[in-house]
Amino acid sequence: MWRLLVHFSAFVILVAIVTSLLATAWFVLGPAEVGSGETPTNSPSLFLISVLASAVAITISLWLAGRFLDKRPFRAYGFDMNAGWWLDLAFGLFLGAFLMCGVFLAQYALGWIEVTNSFETSLGGTPFFLAILLPISVFVCVGFYEEALSRGYQLTNLAEGLNFPVLGGPKGAVVMAWVITSGVFGILHLGNPNASFISTTNIALAGILLGVGYVLTGRLAIPIGVHITWNFFQGNVFGFPVSGLEGLGATFLATESTGPELWTGGVFGPEAGLLVPIAIAVGSLMTFLWVRFRHGHAGILASIAEPPELAEKEKGSVPR
C-alpha cells in the first residue's frame, strides 16, 4: 500500500511540475490563443498541455518507481512492446471503435438520437482536418496515462500486496485488485459534470472492460487501444459528451439526444445510459476470445501478483 501512495504522490508532483513548464513555454512562445478571448481554464491548447504533462509524468514516475520502489523493469508495467504488443493494440483500437459504433447505431435505430450537423469544428477558422488532431492527441495521451496508472501500476502493485493464500493466491489477488481499481476508476469520475450513480457504476464497469486485456495478458496494449477509440469515437466521431465533458476541437457528426435518458445517458453521454453495460459485456467477451485465439488459451495471469523476479520468469513463458 505504501508504494501506491508514494507513487501516486510522485505522479501528482510531476504532473504539476511538467504542466507548469509546458504552460510557461506556451505562454512565452504562443500566447495568441488566450489573448484572443479564451482563458487558461477553457483553452483547448492548455487542456492538451495538461494531458500531455500527465503522460510525461506517468512515464517518469513509472521509471522511478520501478527503479527505486518495486525493482521492476519499465516493461513489467504492461509495456513488453514486441510485435505481439502492437497487434494487441490494433485489436484494442478496433474494439473501442466497434463498441461505440454499436452504441450509436442502437440509439439511431431506436430513434433516440438526431444527427444535426457534420464535420463541425469549435476552433474558429481552423480547418476540420487540423482541428480533429487536437482530440486525437488528447485521447492518445489520456488512454496511455490512465491505463499506465490504473492498470499498469496500481493493479499490479495491489495484486502483489493482496497475494495471500486465504484470498485465493495470486489469481485471487489479481481478481480482487482488478475489481478494486475498477471501482476507484469509477469514483474518480464522480466529480465530472452531471455525474450520477449510473454513470459512476458504468465507468467502474468500463474499468472492468479495460482490465480484461491486462489480467489476461499482463500487457497494456488492449486496454490502451480500447480507451483511446472508445473516447474518440464517443466524443469526436458521434458527437456525444465524453464522461460528462463536451466535445473538444471537432466532430465528424454533431448529434442531439432525444431518447430516454435512462438509456441514452442524457447530458453526461452514453456512459450514464443502460446501453453501455451491454457494450461492456460484449467487449469483455470479444477480448477473452481474442486472447484465446492469439494464445490458444485465456485465463487470469497469476504472474501479475508475483514478486518481480518470479513474474518476469512466468511472463516469459507466456506465448506472445
C-alpha positions as CSV (number, residue, x, y, z in Angstrom):
1,M,0.0,0.0,0.0
2,W,2.8,2.4,0.8
3,R,4.2,2.0,-2.6
4,L,0.9,3.0,-4.1
5,L,0.8,6.2,-2.0
6,V,4.4,7.1,-2.8
7,H,4.0,6.6,-6.5
8,F,0.7,8.5,-6.7
9,S,2.3,11.4,-4.7
10,A,5.2,11.4,-7.1
11,F,2.9,11.3,-10.1
12,V,0.9,14.3,-8.8
13,I,4.0,16.3,-8.1
14,L,5.4,15.5,-11.5
15,V,2.2,16.5,-13.2
16,A,2.3,19.9,-11.5
17,I,6.0,20.4,-12.5
18,V,5.6,19.4,-16.1
19,T,2.3,21.3,-16.6
20,S,4.0,24.4,-15.2
21,L,6.9,24.1,-17.5
22,L,4.8,23.3,-20.6
23,A,2.3,26.1,-19.8
24,T,5.1,28.6,-19.3
25,A,6.6,27.7,-22.6
26,W,3.2,28.0,-24.3
27,F,2.6,31.5,-22.9
28,V,6.1,32.6,-24.0
29,L,6.0,31.1,-27.4
30,G,2.3,31.1,-28.4
31,P,0.0,33.2,-26.2
32,A,-2.2,34.3,-29.1
33,E,-5.0,31.8,-28.2
34,V,-5.5,33.1,-24.7
35,G,-5.2,36.7,-25.9
36,S,-8.0,36.0,-28.4
37,G,-10.6,35.8,-25.7
38,E,-10.0,32.4,-24.2
39,T,-8.9,31.9,-20.6
40,P,-6.4,29.3,-19.3
41,T,-9.3,27.3,-17.9
42,N,-11.1,26.7,-21.2
43,S,-8.2,26.9,-23.6
44,P,-8.0,23.7,-25.8
45,S,-4.3,24.0,-26.1
46,L,-3.8,24.3,-22.4
47,F,-6.0,21.3,-21.9
48,L,-3.8,19.4,-24.3
49,I,-0.8,20.6,-22.3
50,S,-2.4,19.1,-19.1
51,V,-2.9,15.7,-20.5
52,L,0.5,15.7,-22.2
53,A,2.0,16.6,-18.9
54,S,0.2,13.7,-17.3
55,A,1.6,11.3,-20.0
56,V,5.1,12.6,-19.3
57,A,4.6,12.4,-15.6
58,I,3.4,8.8,-15.6
59,T,6.3,7.7,-17.7
60,I,8.8,9.3,-15.4
61,S,7.0,8.1,-12.2
62,L,6.8,4.5,-13.5
63,W,10.5,4.5,-14.3
64,L,11.3,6.0,-10.8
65,A,9.0,3.5,-9.1
66,G,10.4,0.6,-11.0
67,R,14.0,1.7,-10.2
68,F,13.6,2.6,-6.5
69,L,10.4,1.1,-5.1
70,D,9.4,-2.1,-7.0
71,K,12.7,-3.2,-8.5
72,R,10.8,-3.9,-11.8
73,P,11.8,-3.0,-15.3
74,F,9.6,-0.5,-17.1
75,R,8.2,-3.2,-19.4
76,A,6.8,-5.1,-16.4
77,Y,4.1,-2.5,-16.1
78,G,2.5,-3.7,-19.3
79,F,4.9,-2.4,-21.9
80,D,6.5,-5.5,-23.3
81,M,6.4,-3.9,-26.7
82,N,7.2,-6.6,-29.2
83,A,5.3,-7.3,-32.4
84,G,2.5,-9.1,-30.4
85,W,2.0,-6.0,-28.3
86,W,1.3,-3.8,-31.3
87,L,-1.1,-6.4,-32.7
88,D,-3.0,-6.4,-29.5
89,L,-3.0,-2.6,-29.6
90,A,-4.6,-2.7,-33.1
91,F,-7.3,-5.1,-31.7
92,G,-7.9,-2.7,-28.8
93,L,-8.3,0.3,-31.2
94,F,-10.7,-1.7,-33.3
95,L,-12.7,-2.9,-30.3
96,G,-13.2,0.5,-28.7
97,A,-14.4,1.9,-32.1
98,F,-16.6,-1.1,-32.7
99,L,-18.4,-0.9,-29.3
100,M,-19.1,2.8,-29.6
101,C,-20.4,2.3,-33.1
102,G,-22.8,-0.3,-31.7
103,V,-24.0,2.2,-29.0
104,F,-24.5,4.9,-31.7
105,L,-26.3,2.6,-34.2
106,A,-28.6,1.2,-31.5
107,Q,-29.7,4.7,-30.4
108,Y,-30.1,5.8,-34.1
109,A,-32.1,2.7,-35.0
110,L,-34.4,3.3,-32.0
111,G,-34.9,7.0,-32.9
112,W,-33.2,8.2,-29.7
113,I,-30.7,10.4,-31.4
114,E,-30.8,13.1,-34.1
115,V,-27.8,14.0,-36.4
116,T,-27.8,17.8,-36.6
117,N,-24.6,18.5,-38.5
118,S,-21.4,17.0,-39.8
119,F,-17.7,18.0,-39.9
120,E,-18.2,20.5,-37.2
121,T,-15.3,22.4,-35.5
122,S,-15.2,24.5,-32.4
123,L,-11.8,26.1,-33.1
124,G,-12.9,29.2,-35.0
125,G,-11.4,29.3,-38.5
126,T,-9.3,26.2,-38.1
127,P,-9.9,23.6,-40.9
128,F,-11.7,20.5,-39.8
129,F,-8.8,18.1,-40.5
130,L,-6.4,20.2,-38.4
131,A,-9.0,20.7,-35.6
132,I,-9.6,16.9,-35.3
133,L,-5.9,16.4,-34.5
134,L,-6.5,18.1,-31.1
135,P,-8.9,15.4,-29.7
136,I,-6.8,12.6,-31.3
137,S,-3.8,13.9,-29.4
138,V,-5.7,14.3,-26.2
139,F,-7.3,10.9,-26.2
140,V,-4.0,9.2,-27.1
141,C,-2.4,10.8,-24.0
142,V,-5.4,10.0,-21.8
143,G,-5.6,6.4,-22.9
144,F,-1.8,6.0,-22.2
145,Y,-1.5,7.7,-18.8
146,E,-4.8,6.5,-17.3
147,E,-4.1,2.9,-18.2
148,A,-0.5,3.1,-17.1
149,L,-1.6,4.5,-13.8
150,S,-4.8,2.5,-13.0
151,R,-3.9,-0.9,-14.6
152,G,-0.1,-0.9,-15.1
153,Y,0.9,0.4,-11.7
154,Q,-2.0,0.3,-9.3
155,L,-3.5,-3.0,-10.3
156,T,-0.1,-4.7,-10.4
157,N,1.1,-3.4,-7.0
158,L,-2.3,-4.0,-5.3
159,A,-2.4,-7.6,-6.6
160,E,1.1,-8.2,-5.3
161,G,0.1,-6.8,-1.9
162,L,-3.1,-9.0,-1.8
163,N,-1.3,-12.2,-2.7
164,F,-2.2,-14.4,0.3
165,P,-3.4,-18.0,0.2
166,V,-6.5,-17.0,2.2
167,L,-7.5,-14.7,-0.6
168,G,-7.1,-17.3,-3.3
169,G,-3.4,-16.9,-4.0
170,P,-2.0,-14.9,-6.9
171,K,-5.0,-15.4,-9.2
172,G,-7.5,-14.4,-6.5
173,A,-5.3,-11.4,-5.7
174,V,-5.3,-10.3,-9.4
175,V,-9.1,-10.5,-9.5
176,M,-9.5,-8.5,-6.2
177,A,-7.1,-5.8,-7.4
178,W,-8.9,-5.7,-10.8
179,V,-12.3,-5.1,-9.1
180,I,-10.9,-2.6,-6.6
181,T,-9.0,-0.5,-9.1
182,S,-12.1,-0.5,-11.4
183,G,-14.2,0.8,-8.5
184,V,-11.6,3.6,-7.9
185,F,-11.6,4.4,-11.6
186,G,-15.4,4.9,-11.4
187,I,-15.2,7.0,-8.2
188,L,-12.5,9.3,-9.8
189,H,-15.1,10.3,-12.4
190,L,-17.7,11.1,-9.8
191,G,-16.7,14.8,-9.9
192,N,-17.4,15.1,-13.7
193,P,-20.3,17.4,-14.8
194,N,-23.7,15.8,-14.4
195,A,-22.3,12.6,-12.9
196,S,-24.8,10.2,-11.3
197,F,-24.9,6.8,-9.6
198,I,-25.4,5.1,-13.0
199,S,-22.5,7.0,-14.7
200,T,-20.2,6.1,-11.8
201,T,-21.2,2.5,-11.9
202,N,-20.9,2.3,-15.7
203,I,-17.4,3.8,-15.6
204,A,-16.4,1.3,-12.9
205,L,-17.7,-1.4,-15.2
206,A,-15.7,0.2,-18.0
207,G,-12.7,-0.3,-15.7
208,I,-13.5,-4.0,-15.7
209,L,-13.6,-4.0,-19.5
210,L,-10.3,-2.1,-19.7
211,G,-8.8,-4.5,-17.2
212,V,-9.7,-7.7,-19.1
213,G,-6.9,-7.4,-21.6
214,Y,-4.4,-6.7,-18.9
215,V,-5.3,-9.5,-16.5
216,L,-5.3,-12.0,-19.4
217,T,-2.0,-10.9,-21.0
218,G,-0.1,-8.8,-18.5
219,R,0.2,-6.1,-21.2
220,L,-1.5,-2.7,-21.6
221,A,-1.8,-2.9,-25.4
222,I,-5.5,-3.9,-25.5
223,P,-6.6,-1.5,-22.6
224,I,-4.8,1.5,-24.1
225,G,-6.3,0.8,-27.6
226,V,-9.8,0.4,-26.3
227,H,-9.5,3.5,-24.1
228,I,-8.4,5.7,-27.0
229,T,-11.0,4.8,-29.5
230,W,-13.9,4.4,-27.0
231,N,-13.3,8.1,-26.1
232,F,-12.5,9.4,-29.5
233,F,-15.5,7.7,-31.3
234,Q,-17.8,8.7,-28.5
235,G,-16.9,12.4,-28.5
236,N,-15.4,13.2,-31.9
237,V,-17.0,10.8,-34.3
238,F,-20.5,10.7,-33.0
239,G,-20.6,14.0,-31.0
240,F,-21.6,12.5,-27.6
241,P,-20.4,14.1,-24.4
242,V,-17.5,12.0,-23.0
243,S,-17.9,11.3,-19.3
244,G,-20.0,14.5,-18.9
245,L,-17.5,16.7,-20.9
246,E,-18.4,18.4,-24.1
247,G,-16.6,17.6,-27.3
248,L,-13.2,19.1,-28.0
249,G,-11.9,20.5,-31.3
250,A,-14.0,18.9,-33.9
251,T,-16.5,16.1,-34.5
252,F,-17.4,14.2,-37.6
253,L,-21.1,14.1,-36.6
254,A,-23.0,16.6,-34.3
255,T,-25.8,14.8,-32.5
256,E,-28.7,15.6,-30.2
257,S,-30.1,13.0,-27.7
258,T,-33.9,12.8,-27.9
259,G,-34.4,9.4,-26.3
260,P,-35.0,8.3,-22.7
261,E,-32.1,9.5,-20.5
262,L,-32.0,6.2,-18.6
263,W,-30.9,4.5,-21.9
264,T,-29.0,7.3,-23.7
265,G,-27.2,8.9,-20.7
266,G,-28.6,12.4,-21.5
267,V,-26.1,15.2,-20.9
268,F,-23.5,13.0,-19.4
269,G,-23.3,10.9,-22.6
270,P,-23.7,7.2,-23.2
271,E,-21.6,6.2,-20.2
272,A,-24.6,7.2,-18.0
273,G,-27.0,5.1,-20.0
274,L,-28.0,1.4,-19.9
275,L,-26.7,0.6,-23.3
276,V,-23.1,0.9,-22.1
277,P,-23.2,-2.2,-19.8
278,I,-24.3,-4.2,-22.8
279,A,-21.4,-2.9,-24.8
280,I,-19.0,-3.7,-21.9
281,A,-20.3,-7.3,-21.7
282,V,-19.8,-7.7,-25.5
283,G,-16.3,-6.1,-25.3
284,S,-15.2,-8.3,-22.4
285,L,-16.3,-11.4,-24.3
286,M,-14.6,-10.3,-27.5
287,T,-11.3,-9.6,-25.6
288,F,-11.4,-13.1,-24.0
289,L,-12.0,-14.7,-27.4
290,W,-9.2,-12.6,-29.0
291,V,-6.7,-13.7,-26.3
292,R,-7.8,-17.3,-26.6
293,F,-7.4,-17.1,-30.4
294,R,-3.9,-15.5,-30.1
295,H,-2.5,-17.7,-27.4
296,G,-4.7,-20.9,-27.6
297,H,-5.9,-20.3,-24.0
298,A,-7.1,-17.4,-21.8
299,G,-7.0,-17.1,-18.1
300,I,-6.1,-14.8,-15.2
301,L,-2.3,-14.3,-15.4
302,A,-1.0,-15.1,-11.9
303,S,2.4,-13.6,-12.6
304,I,0.8,-10.1,-12.2
305,A,0.6,-10.7,-8.5
306,E,4.1,-12.3,-8.2
307,P,7.3,-10.6,-7.0
308,P,9.3,-9.0,-9.9
309,E,11.8,-11.9,-10.3
310,L,9.2,-14.6,-10.5
311,A,6.8,-12.5,-12.5
312,E,9.4,-11.9,-15.2
313,K,10.1,-15.6,-15.4
314,E,6.5,-16.6,-15.6
315,K,5.6,-13.9,-18.2
316,G,8.5,-15.1,-20.3
317,S,6.8,-18.5,-20.6
318,V,3.6,-17.0,-22.0
319,P,3.3,-17.0,-25.8
320,R,3.4,-13.5,-27.3
